[in-house]
Amino acid sequence: MSSLLQTHDLTVSYGGLHANSNVNIKAEKGKLTGLIGPNGAGKTTFIDAITGFTNISSGRAEFNGADMAGVTPAARAKAGLVRTFQSLELFEDLTVWDNLIVMAEETKWWSFLADIVKPNRTLGVEEQAEWALNLLGLGEFRDRLTLDLSHGQRKLVSVARSLAASPKLLLLDEPAAGLDTVESQQLGSHLREILNHDITIFLIDHDMGLVLSVCDYIYVLDFGKIIAEGTPEEVRNNPEVIKAYLGESAGEMQASEGDAAARALKGEG
Amino acid sequence: MKDAIGFAFLGMGAGGFIALMATGLVVAFKGSGVINFSHGAVAMYAAFTYNYLRLDGTIRLPLIDILPTHQANIPVRISLASGGPVDKWLAIVISLLMSVLIGAGMHYLVFKPLRNAAPLGKVIGAIGVMLYLQGIALVNFGAENPQPESILFPGDVFTNFLGFGKPLPFESLALAVVAALVGLLLWFNYKFTRFGLATRAAAGNEKGAVLLGYSPERLALSNWVIAAVTAGVAGVFVGSITGALNVVKFTTLIVPALGAALIGSLSSVPIAIAGGIGIGMLQTVVATWMTGQSWFPQWLQSGATDAIPLVIIVLVLFLRGKALPVRGNIQEKRLPLSPYPKRIGWYVAVFVPLGAILAFGLPGDFIFAGLSGKWGFAFTTTLIGAMLMLSYVLLAGYVGQISMVQLSIAGVAAFFMARMTANGTPTPEDPFAVSGPGLAWPIAAILGIIVAVAVGIILGIPALRIRGVQLAVVTIAAAVALQTLYFDNSKLTNLMAGSNAAVPSPTFFGIDIGSTGSAGLTDSPKFALFCVIMLAIMCTIVSNLRRGSTGRRFLAVRANERAAASAGVDVPRTKLLAFGLASALAGMAGVMTAFQQQQISSANWVYFAGLVTLAFAYLGGITSVSGAVIGGVLTGSGLVAVFGAHQSEGLHSYTPVLGGVGMILTAILHPSGQSMLYQPIVQYFGNWLKRARGREWAGVGRRLGPFIVIGLVWGAIGINPWRTDDWSRPWMMALGAFLALFIRNLVILIRSGGHRELGAAEATQEAAA
């Protein structure tokens, strides 16, 4: 088995607080790996740490066999480790199309000189951007400013933007937050389709329903520690997970009821 | 060493002043999140008020009488003691009340409407207030520079202060004590009172303060008034410490005060006070003692004092990185959108020939013989102003980096070029010729621009960790430092004190394209054409950068640095690229200014002129190339300013005041700048013209004709107080017609409720008729 992303005892501390402690995860190539956990569990910290937006206190993150220590976020993105943000963070002054192109194009140090002479070069990335746009059904919004789109559409733009970069591994930070049930289901089917294009996905969410329905393998994070891992079936029936999500009393529920509990909690903020 | 300590005590007076100013900056920031660049101007107005009360007993309100009649007037001067001086304590009270008035005015008229504006909008608002107060002071107090009266222990001196062998005026020590007392009072106020708690709560989270039942607006008002009063105290009590009064001096002293305020993170009054006194003492030690030491590098002697605040500000901000307070406003607004430039070739094809016609006139001087004399000079000033503003458009408009140092970078290019063309041969006109390699002008100009780019990139390094308005503070300090470190530094310029650097006239294949015209005035049409072509090239470059991958990356960084990094954009490199390119544009503007002026001095590049240029760029439209061109037209001594001054002799002295008001209004009403304002109007009338046939034209004639006739007659008789000599009569008639139409439309707009578009209002009227 080849794992594209692997962390070894990854720890992130702010002062005395361990936001992540000794987290070991693997994202297998071609699979959809999920990371769930209640709010404040350290999910976003984890994604920040492996993409270089937060410093790792100890341990390390390996992407595609290379240690990522000291590599800037921009260089990680260029290496194929591409992320989205929970808060979208789109380029609001650019059109949807330009959002994708910024992500896709490779520039050289002399690009600005070339721009002065001939600004409308496409650098051969249009095909990739077009593919990403159509995959998520955003073709009609191509020339609109992202400012003018609905929240759900902007969520899709943020995924399309990451896809335009031809990622090896796509890290999605809470893509379902703020989406309604139908939109969430659509997103799930988009994700399965992306997998067919040789892109590995690492999905972070607290929406149990989405994660349990689309992921191949799931890690559960609580208070910065991995408390469970396994296939959706295993995680669904894990009493630790139910406890983390529902508290002590719910942990006493029968494992068979866990399924119903997970469904009841779907969309819990 | 004993000497050094003795000198340090001498700096306590200046330190006390800096500390008081820093306190006001901290208070204003706490209260409303604005770094108040106009703080020095508030102190200046209070100082002038006090001194004129003591000179002739008149209060001069910070207003102008805008009513153009001799009968009905808005009172500006109030005489209290019929020509004689007012009592000292009464004068102090009135001066501080004047500060209260100004502080309240700033809150209600400027910063309350701007509370949700982008950071750059607030900066422009502050610059507008600064310009307004300086302009008003020039009108009200004249250009005199009186010696201010010392209030605190005038004349008393410690002959040997603390045994360090240096005499110290009582006044210096007293000012430091006043600063400490004010600081203590404010510290107590913010620490232990309900008001202080509420202010701190609002500074942390405005929304939270609202939920707790406090009005952030009333808190902001109180804090603005307190800030203005501390400025007033500083201005009134500074006495003789900073020398003769003038309208810009305190504005320069804002830079060390900003340094002190930043040491206190813009939140701690006691640390700001201590930092301010410390900076004042350090500056005095450097100026009086250290520069005299044999080990001190000679070339640093002139600028060392002004470099101290820059070094402190950069160190404090750079080390703290992101740790500085970022206020949680109710709503953070962005810069206006940057439109995608279209039809660039078409614009060039229209505007370059138009520029050539403006320069040379129509063939055979048919009807129009070209702009000459002051008009020719105003034309090239406009074109060069637009070049400089392009540099702001690229840096602030596209990448979101607020830099106030671009004019100084232009100066670097100009001074370096001047030195490179110098050859050290004395001539009868220039007996003290500057030494230099005597290079040809194109090589010297390119070298100048390269040096400007290098300086710009170095100044861009702080931008890698410092953002928004804090970066503005760094660049303003850099501008002040460049002034004394380079332009006023005879070790680097090799200029005699007070003399200007000569710039040779450029030639193009033997043709003189310098700015000297046939009558010896600086109005050569060939030079104007040179400027037109340069500007066209620069506009094309900036437009193309915006349209290409570079522009996408610039806007991505402007929109969101985190997301840009995640998109594989190298944010630091992109920022430095922007600083380099913007500096190249500024450098070109500097070189062209040098050719236009033919001799340059440090006065061409004073930092506050740079602030004003930024403000005019914002006025024109900071995010677009067309905005830069409009900014150039509006700029000081540009076409609009000269036209205004020509048409109305009295108007000239009000130019800075009107500029300040214009900036404030633009920042509040139309943050995208004038260019975006004209676009829909031009589009509307363009579409109308395309559709219009005889019937439509007749309709317009019926509706507008009578007003046009009335306007023409009004203009021919004379519009008081506008001038009406023979030459300007046709212009006056056109102006009269324009004003009549303007008033007509204004009335329609007001009657229709003010919220309807002009077109809609006319349609309604048509339907009614």
Interface residues (C-beta under 8 A of the other chain):
Chain A: T51 G52 F53 T72 P73 A74 A75 A77 K78 V82 R83 F85 E89 L90 F91 E92 D93 L94 D98 I101 V102 M103 E105 T107 W109 S111 F112 A114 D115 I116 V117 K118 P119 N120 R121 L123 L145 R161 A165
Chain B: R334 L337 S338 I541 S543 N544 L545 R546 R547 G548 S549 T550 G551 R552 R553 L555 A556 R558 A559 N560 R562 A563 A564 A565 S566 A567 G568 V569 D570 V571 R573 L577 L581
